[in-house]
Amino acid sequence: MAEIDVTRIAGNIGAMNALNSLNYINKQLAVHQTRLATGKRINSAADDPAGLTIATKMQSRSEGLKTALANIADAKNLLAVAESGLGRINDILVQMRNKVQAGGSDTMGAEERKAISDQVTAYLAQIDDLVSQTKWNGTTLIGGSALVFQTGADSTDVVTMSAIATVNSAGLTLSASSLNTTDSATFRTFMASIESAMSLVNAELAKVGALTGRLSFKEDQVAAAQINVEAAYNRIMNANMAEEQVNASKYQILQQTATAMLAQANAAPQFLLSLFR
C-alpha cells in the first residue's frame, strides 16, 4: 500500500487507498450476493474454471444415469408384458393338456373327443392371438428378435435379452388335425407334445424372470451411482448458503467502515488550510 503524505494535497494517497479497499470490498460483496441469489458457487467460468469443467462433466453423467434409470424401468415393464403373455399361454396349455388327457381315455366316445378337438383348435387360435398381441411399441416380444437395453450412462453399458422362442401353434408343433376322434392313442401322443410345449414356455418364463431380477439389481446400482454423482456435483457447483450469508454480512460491515474511512481520508488534508490564515 502506498505511503500516505497528507501535505501533498494534489494527490490524496490516503483517500485513494481507502477507495481501492472499498472497490475490493464491493466486488467481494457482489460475489457473495450473487451466490446467495442464484444458490450456485460457480456463476461464470471465471469463478472456478477447473471446478466448472468437472461439474459440467458430472452433471452430464448424472443426467445420463437418470435416463438409464428410466430405460431400466421401461425394460422391466417390457419384460412384464412378455411374462404376462407367456404366463397366459402356459395357462392355456395346462387347460389344453387336461382336455387332451381326458380324451386319451377310452371312457370317452368319438363325439366327446370331437368336442375336445374343437376346443383344442380354439385354444391354439387363442395362443396365436396372444403371441401376435404381446408387443411393446410395435415390437413383437414372443418369437421376435433379441433386444438391447441401454442401462448406463456409457454407450457400452447395455443388457441384451436373447430372443424369446416362438411359442405359437406352429412353433410348438401343435395342431388339432393330429387328433383322431376314434383313436385315444393320438390324444395321448398329443398330450406328450403339449407337455414339451409347456417345458419350452416355462424355460422362456424363467429366462424373462432372471433378466428382470438382473435389471432390478442394475437399477439399484445405477440409482446409487446417480445420487453419488449428484452429491459431488452439488459440492462443487452449488453454494454453501450459510457460509455465503456470513461472508455477505462481513463485507456489508466492511463496506460501511471503508466508506467512513474514505470520508475521513478525504477530509484529512483540510488541516493544511490553517497555514494560509
C-alpha positions as CSV (number, residue, x, y, z in Angstrom):
1,M,0.0,0.0,0.0
2,A,1.3,3.4,-1.0
3,E,2.7,5.7,1.8
4,I,0.4,8.4,2.9
5,D,1.7,12.1,2.8
6,V,-1.2,14.5,3.8
7,T,1.0,17.5,3.0
8,R,0.7,16.8,-0.8
9,I,-3.0,17.6,-1.4
10,A,-2.8,17.3,-5.2
11,G,-2.7,13.5,-4.8
12,N,-4.7,12.3,-1.8
13,I,-3.0,8.9,-1.4
14,G,-4.9,8.0,1.8
15,A,-8.2,8.6,0.1
16,M,-7.1,6.5,-2.9
17,N,-6.0,3.6,-0.7
18,A,-9.4,3.8,1.1
19,L,-11.1,3.9,-2.3
20,N,-9.2,0.8,-3.6
21,S,-10.2,-1.1,-0.4
22,L,-13.8,0.0,-0.9
23,N,-13.8,-1.2,-4.5
24,Y,-12.4,-4.6,-3.5
25,I,-15.0,-5.0,-0.7
26,N,-17.8,-4.1,-3.2
27,K,-16.6,-6.7,-5.6
28,Q,-16.4,-9.4,-2.9
29,L,-19.8,-8.4,-1.6
30,A,-21.2,-8.6,-5.1
31,V,-19.8,-12.2,-5.5
32,H,-21.4,-13.4,-2.3
33,Q,-24.7,-11.7,-3.0
34,T,-24.8,-13.3,-6.5
35,R,-24.2,-16.7,-4.9
36,L,-27.0,-16.1,-2.4
37,A,-29.3,-15.0,-5.2
38,T,-28.6,-18.0,-7.5
39,G,-27.7,-20.6,-5.0
40,K,-24.6,-21.5,-7.0
41,R,-20.9,-21.2,-6.1
42,I,-19.8,-21.0,-9.7
43,N,-21.8,-18.5,-11.7
44,S,-19.3,-17.9,-14.5
45,A,-16.3,-19.8,-15.9
46,A,-14.0,-17.2,-14.3
47,D,-15.2,-18.1,-10.8
48,D,-13.5,-21.6,-11.0
49,P,-12.6,-22.8,-14.5
50,A,-11.4,-26.3,-13.3
51,G,-14.4,-26.7,-11.0
52,L,-16.8,-25.7,-13.8
53,T,-15.2,-28.3,-16.1
54,I,-15.5,-31.1,-13.6
55,A,-19.0,-30.1,-12.5
56,T,-20.2,-30.0,-16.1
57,K,-19.0,-33.5,-16.7
58,M,-20.6,-34.7,-13.5
59,Q,-23.9,-33.0,-14.4
60,S,-23.8,-34.7,-17.8
61,R,-23.2,-38.1,-16.2
62,S,-25.9,-37.5,-13.6
63,E,-28.4,-36.8,-16.4
64,G,-27.3,-39.9,-18.3
65,L,-27.8,-42.0,-15.2
66,K,-31.3,-40.6,-14.8
67,T,-32.1,-41.6,-18.4
68,A,-30.6,-45.0,-17.7
69,L,-32.9,-45.4,-14.7
70,A,-35.9,-44.6,-17.0
71,N,-34.6,-47.1,-19.6
72,I,-34.3,-49.8,-16.9
73,A,-37.9,-49.1,-15.7
74,D,-39.2,-49.3,-19.3
75,A,-37.2,-52.6,-19.8
76,K,-38.8,-54.1,-16.7
77,N,-42.2,-53.1,-17.9
78,L,-41.5,-54.6,-21.3
79,L,-40.4,-57.9,-19.6
80,A,-43.6,-57.8,-17.6
81,V,-45.6,-57.7,-20.8
82,A,-43.7,-60.6,-22.2
83,E,-44.0,-62.5,-18.9
84,S,-47.8,-61.9,-18.9
85,G,-48.1,-63.2,-22.4
86,L,-46.1,-66.3,-21.7
87,G,-48.0,-66.9,-18.5
88,R,-51.3,-66.8,-20.3
89,I,-50.0,-69.2,-22.9
90,N,-48.9,-71.6,-20.2
91,D,-52.3,-71.4,-18.6
92,I,-53.9,-72.3,-21.9
93,L,-51.5,-75.2,-22.4
94,V,-52.4,-76.5,-19.0
95,Q,-56.1,-76.4,-19.8
96,M,-55.4,-77.9,-23.2
97,R,-53.4,-80.8,-21.6
98,N,-56.2,-81.5,-19.2
99,K,-58.8,-81.8,-22.0
100,V,-56.5,-83.9,-24.2
101,Q,-55.7,-86.1,-21.2
102,A,-59.4,-86.8,-20.8
103,G,-59.6,-87.7,-24.5
104,G,-56.8,-90.2,-24.1
105,S,-59.0,-92.4,-22.0
106,D,-61.3,-94.9,-23.7
107,T,-64.1,-93.9,-21.4
108,M,-64.6,-91.1,-24.0
109,G,-66.5,-91.6,-27.2
110,A,-66.0,-90.1,-30.6
111,E,-68.4,-87.3,-30.0
112,E,-66.7,-86.3,-26.8
113,R,-63.3,-86.4,-28.5
114,K,-64.7,-84.3,-31.4
115,A,-65.7,-81.7,-28.8
116,I,-62.3,-81.8,-27.2
117,S,-60.7,-81.5,-30.7
118,D,-62.7,-78.4,-31.4
119,Q,-61.8,-76.9,-28.1
120,V,-58.1,-77.6,-28.7
121,T,-58.4,-75.8,-32.0
122,A,-59.9,-72.8,-30.2
123,Y,-57.1,-72.9,-27.6
124,L,-54.4,-72.9,-30.3
125,A,-56.1,-70.0,-32.1
126,Q,-56.0,-68.1,-28.7
127,I,-52.3,-68.9,-28.3
128,D,-51.6,-67.4,-31.7
129,D,-53.6,-64.3,-30.8
130,L,-51.7,-63.9,-27.6
131,V,-48.4,-64.1,-29.4
132,S,-49.4,-61.5,-32.0
133,Q,-50.7,-59.2,-29.3
134,T,-47.8,-59.4,-27.0
135,K,-45.9,-56.4,-28.2
136,W,-44.1,-53.3,-26.9
137,N,-44.1,-50.2,-29.0
138,G,-44.9,-52.3,-32.1
139,T,-42.0,-54.7,-31.3
140,T,-43.0,-58.4,-31.2
141,L,-41.8,-59.9,-27.9
142,I,-42.6,-63.6,-28.4
143,G,-40.8,-65.1,-31.3
144,G,-39.2,-61.8,-32.2
145,S,-35.5,-60.8,-32.2
146,A,-33.0,-60.1,-29.5
147,L,-33.4,-56.8,-27.7
148,V,-30.7,-54.4,-26.2
149,F,-31.4,-52.2,-23.2
150,Q,-29.2,-49.2,-22.5
151,T,-28.8,-49.4,-18.8
152,G,-26.0,-47.0,-18.0
153,A,-24.5,-43.6,-18.9
154,D,-21.8,-45.1,-21.1
155,S,-22.6,-46.4,-24.6
156,T,-21.2,-49.8,-23.8
157,D,-23.3,-50.2,-20.7
158,V,-26.1,-52.4,-22.1
159,V,-28.0,-55.5,-21.2
160,T,-29.0,-57.9,-24.1
161,M,-32.1,-60.1,-23.9
162,S,-31.9,-63.0,-26.2
163,A,-34.9,-63.6,-28.5
164,I,-37.9,-65.4,-26.8
165,A,-38.6,-68.6,-28.6
166,T,-41.5,-68.9,-30.9
167,V,-44.3,-70.4,-28.9
168,N,-47.3,-70.1,-31.3
169,S,-49.0,-73.2,-32.5
170,A,-46.6,-73.6,-35.4
171,G,-43.5,-73.1,-33.2
172,L,-44.9,-75.6,-30.6
173,T,-45.7,-78.0,-33.4
174,L,-49.2,-78.4,-32.1
175,S,-52.1,-79.0,-34.4
176,A,-55.6,-80.2,-33.6
177,S,-55.7,-82.0,-37.0
178,S,-53.3,-84.6,-35.5
179,L,-56.2,-85.8,-33.2
180,N,-58.2,-88.8,-34.4
181,T,-61.5,-88.8,-32.6
182,T,-61.7,-92.6,-32.9
183,D,-58.3,-93.3,-31.5
184,S,-57.4,-92.5,-27.9
185,A,-53.7,-93.1,-28.6
186,T,-53.5,-89.9,-30.7
187,F,-54.7,-87.9,-27.8
188,R,-52.0,-89.4,-25.5
189,T,-49.4,-88.6,-28.1
190,F,-50.7,-85.1,-28.4
191,M,-50.6,-84.8,-24.6
192,A,-46.8,-85.5,-24.7
193,S,-46.4,-82.8,-27.3
194,I,-48.3,-80.3,-25.1
195,E,-46.0,-81.2,-22.2
196,S,-43.0,-80.5,-24.3
197,A,-44.5,-77.1,-25.3
198,M,-45.1,-76.4,-21.6
199,S,-41.5,-77.1,-20.8
200,L,-40.4,-74.6,-23.5
201,V,-42.8,-71.9,-22.3
202,N,-41.6,-72.4,-18.7
203,A,-38.0,-72.2,-19.8
204,E,-38.7,-68.8,-21.5
205,L,-40.6,-67.6,-18.4
206,A,-37.5,-68.5,-16.3
207,K,-35.3,-66.5,-18.8
208,V,-37.5,-63.5,-18.6
209,G,-37.7,-63.7,-14.8
210,A,-33.9,-64.0,-14.4
211,L,-33.4,-60.9,-16.6
212,T,-36.0,-59.0,-14.6
213,G,-34.1,-59.8,-11.5
214,R,-30.8,-58.7,-13.1
215,L,-32.4,-55.4,-14.1
216,S,-33.6,-54.9,-10.5
217,F,-30.0,-55.2,-9.2
218,K,-28.8,-52.9,-12.0
219,E,-31.5,-50.4,-11.1
220,D,-30.3,-50.2,-7.5
221,Q,-26.7,-49.8,-8.7
222,V,-27.5,-47.0,-11.1
223,A,-29.7,-45.2,-8.6
224,A,-26.9,-45.2,-6.0
225,A,-24.3,-44.0,-8.6
226,Q,-26.6,-41.2,-9.7
227,I,-27.0,-40.0,-6.1
228,N,-23.3,-40.0,-5.5
229,V,-22.5,-38.2,-8.8
230,E,-25.2,-35.6,-7.9
231,A,-23.7,-35.1,-4.5
232,A,-20.3,-34.5,-6.0
233,Y,-21.7,-32.0,-8.5
234,N,-23.6,-30.3,-5.7
235,R,-20.4,-29.9,-3.6
236,I,-18.5,-28.3,-6.5
237,M,-21.2,-26.2,-8.2
238,N,-23.7,-25.1,-5.5
239,A,-23.1,-22.5,-2.8
240,N,-22.9,-23.1,0.9
241,M,-25.7,-20.7,1.8
242,A,-24.8,-20.4,5.5
243,E,-21.2,-19.6,4.6
244,E,-22.2,-17.1,1.9
245,Q,-24.6,-15.3,4.3
246,V,-21.8,-15.0,6.8
247,N,-19.4,-13.6,4.2
248,A,-22.0,-11.2,2.8
249,S,-22.7,-9.8,6.3
250,K,-19.0,-9.4,6.9
251,Y,-18.5,-7.5,3.6
252,Q,-21.5,-5.3,4.3
253,I,-20.0,-4.2,7.5
254,L,-16.6,-3.6,5.9
255,Q,-18.3,-1.6,3.2
256,Q,-19.7,0.7,5.8
257,T,-16.4,1.1,7.6
258,A,-14.5,1.6,4.3
259,T,-16.9,4.3,3.2
260,A,-16.4,6.0,6.6
261,M,-12.6,5.8,6.2
262,L,-12.8,7.2,2.7
263,A,-14.7,10.2,4.0
264,Q,-12.1,10.7,6.8
265,A,-9.2,10.3,4.3
266,N,-10.8,13.0,2.0
267,A,-11.1,15.4,5.0
268,A,-7.6,14.7,6.3
269,P,-5.7,17.4,4.2
270,Q,-8.0,20.1,5.4
271,F,-5.8,20.9,8.4
272,L,-3.3,22.5,5.9
273,L,-5.8,25.4,5.4
274,S,-4.7,26.7,8.8
275,L,-1.3,27.5,7.3
276,F,-2.9,30.1,5.0
277,R,-4.7,32.1,7.7
